[in-house]
C-alpha cells in the first residue's frame, strides 16, 4: 500500500461511486467522469489495493470481500471530509449537483415520487433521482452496502445501523368491480369471504395483515391471485369478481381511472406506516437530511381525491369524487 501522500484521494470518491453503482458507466455519471476515465480509475484502485475490487459476472459486477469490507469505513471517511469542507459553507439545495438513489416499491413510487419530483424541480433542480425496485428485505441490505441512499417503504423498527422516520399511515379499503354484487348490496364479512381475493406480497411470500386478523377470528380467505406489485390490482379487480384489500390512498387515485368501487374493510385492521429509511452514516449529510425533512413534512393527503360519504344510491360503497363516463353500448 502506498503512503497517503502518494494517493490521489479522488480515487476514493471513484471507489465510493463504483461500490454503490457496481457499474462503471453509472458510477462515472454519478461523479461526472466519462466511462473511459472511470475504467482507468478502477484500474488504479485495483493496483492500489492489490485486489480486483469488482469482478464481472454474466450480467453485472460483483464486489469482492475486500471491497465489501471497505464500504462502511469509506463512507464514513468521505462523510467526514465533506463535513470539514462544508462546515463553513451554507447549504443551498438550489446549487447542489448530485444523484440520489432511492429504494422503493411501486406503491410508494405512485404516492410519493410525483410530489417529490415536483418539489425538487423547484427547489433543487440539479438533484437527479435514481429509483430501484426493492422489497423490505432487499432495502436493508442496499442501505447497509451503500447501494441506495434512502428507502421508501413500510419498515421495521430502527436497527443499530439504520434509521427511519414515519411519512404517513396507510389504511386499508376494499376494491371490487363497480358492478359487483357487494358494491350494490354492501360488504359484510360473510360476503367478503365468499369471493376469491387478490393479495400483494412485495417479497413474493408470506401473509398479509388481513389474514392475521381473520385467523384471530378462526376464519380464512381464499387467495385466488398473488402479485408482487400493487398497480395491476385494480385492473384485475375491474375485470373479475375478485376482491382486494388495498391501500386507501392508492385506491382513491386509481379508482378515478379504473371502473372499481372502493368499500370499507369489514373487519378492524390497524393501518401500516410508510417510512423513509437511511443508514446512520448519512445522519448529517446536508442534502439527504434536507430531503428527508421535505419527505416527512409533506402532506400526503393533499393530492389524493377524497371519498364521498356513503349514500342511498351506492348502498354503502365509497367512491372517489369523480364523474365516470357512461359505458358504451355495443352495436347489435
ZIMOGI-V81551 format. One record per backbone hydrogen bond with DSSP energy under -0.5 kcal/mol. CO is the residue of the C=O (numbers start at 1). NH is the residue of the N-H. E is the energy in kcal/mol with one decimal. If there is no record, write none. Layout:
co:nh:e
CO:NH:E
CO:NH:E
This chain:
co:nh:e
3:6:-1.1
4:7:-1.5
7:9:-0.9
8:11:-2.1
9:12:-0.9
9:13:-1.0
10:14:-2.1
11:15:-2.6
12:16:-2.3
13:17:-2.0
14:18:-2.6
15:19:-2.6
16:20:-1.5
17:21:-2.8
18:22:-2.9
22:61:-0.9
23:27:-2.5
24:28:-2.2
25:29:-2.1
26:30:-2.0
27:31:-1.2
28:32:-0.8
28:33:-3.3
34:38:-2.4
35:39:-2.3
36:40:-1.9
37:41:-2.0
38:42:-2.4
39:43:-2.0
40:44:-2.1
41:45:-2.4
42:46:-2.4
43:47:-1.8
44:48:-2.5
45:49:-2.6
46:50:-1.3
46:51:-1.2
52:54:-3.0
53:64:-2.4
55:62:-3.1
60:57:-3.6
62:55:-3.0
64:68:-2.4
65:69:-1.9
66:70:-0.8
67:70:-1.0
67:71:-0.8
68:71:-0.6
68:72:-0.5
69:73:-0.5
70:74:-2.4
71:75:-2.4
72:76:-2.4
73:77:-2.4
74:78:-2.6
75:79:-2.3
76:80:-2.0
77:81:-2.1
78:82:-2.6
79:83:-2.1
80:84:-2.1
81:85:-2.4
82:86:-2.8
83:87:-1.0
86:89:-1.3
92:95:-1.6
93:96:-1.0
98:128:-2.6
100:102:-0.5
100:130:-2.5
101:149:-2.7
101:150:-1.7
102:132:-2.6
103:152:-3.4
104:134:-1.8
105:109:-2.1
106:110:-1.8
107:111:-2.2
108:112:-2.6
108:113:-1.0
109:113:-0.8
109:114:-0.5
112:116:-1.9
113:117:-3.1
114:118:-2.1
115:119:-2.2
116:120:-2.6
117:121:-2.5
118:122:-1.1
119:123:-3.1
120:124:-2.3
124:127:-2.1
126:98:-1.3
126:128:-0.5
128:100:-3.0
130:102:-3.0
132:104:-2.1
135:139:-2.4
136:140:-0.7
137:141:-1.3
138:142:-2.5
139:143:-2.5
140:144:-2.2
141:145:-2.3
142:146:-1.0
142:147:-1.3
142:148:-1.4
150:103:-2.3
151:153:-0.6
151:277:-2.6
152:105:-0.8
153:275:-1.6
161:280:-2.5
162:159:-0.8
163:278:-2.2
165:276:-2.3
168:274:-3.0
169:171:-0.6
170:272:-1.8
171:248:-2.9
172:265:-0.5
173:246:-3.0
174:263:-3.0
175:244:-1.7
176:261:-3.0
177:180:-2.1
180:183:-0.8
180:184:-1.1
181:184:-0.7
181:185:-2.8
182:186:-1.6
186:188:-0.8
188:192:-2.4
189:193:-1.7
190:194:-0.5
191:194:-0.7
196:243:-2.2
197:224:-1.9
197:225:-1.6
198:245:-0.6
199:201:-0.6
199:227:-2.6
201:204:-1.5
208:211:-0.8
208:212:-1.4
209:213:-2.3
210:214:-2.3
211:215:-2.6
212:216:-1.7
214:217:-1.4
214:219:-2.8
215:218:-1.6
221:223:-0.6
222:197:-2.7
222:224:-0.9
225:199:-2.8
227:201:-3.2
230:233:-1.3
232:235:-0.5
232:236:-1.9
233:237:-2.7
234:238:-2.5
235:239:-0.9
237:240:-1.7
243:198:-2.4
244:175:-3.0
246:173:-2.8
247:251:-2.3
248:252:-2.2
249:253:-1.8
250:254:-2.6
251:255:-2.5
253:256:-0.8
254:257:-2.0
254:258:-1.1
258:260:-2.5
259:178:-1.9
261:176:-1.8
261:263:-0.6
262:318:-2.5
263:174:-2.9
272:170:-3.9
274:167:-3.4
274:168:-1.3
275:153:-1.7
276:165:-2.1
277:151:-2.4
278:163:-3.2
279:282:-2.3
280:283:-1.8
282:285:-0.9
285:289:-2.9
286:290:-2.2
287:291:-2.7
288:292:-2.5
289:293:-2.2
290:294:-1.9
291:295:-2.2
292:296:-2.6
293:297:-2.2
294:298:-1.1
298:300:-0.9
299:302:-0.9
301:304:-1.1
306:321:-1.6
311:315:-1.3
311:316:-1.0
314:317:-1.2
318:262:-1.6
319:308:-2.4
320:322:-2.5
322:324:-0.7
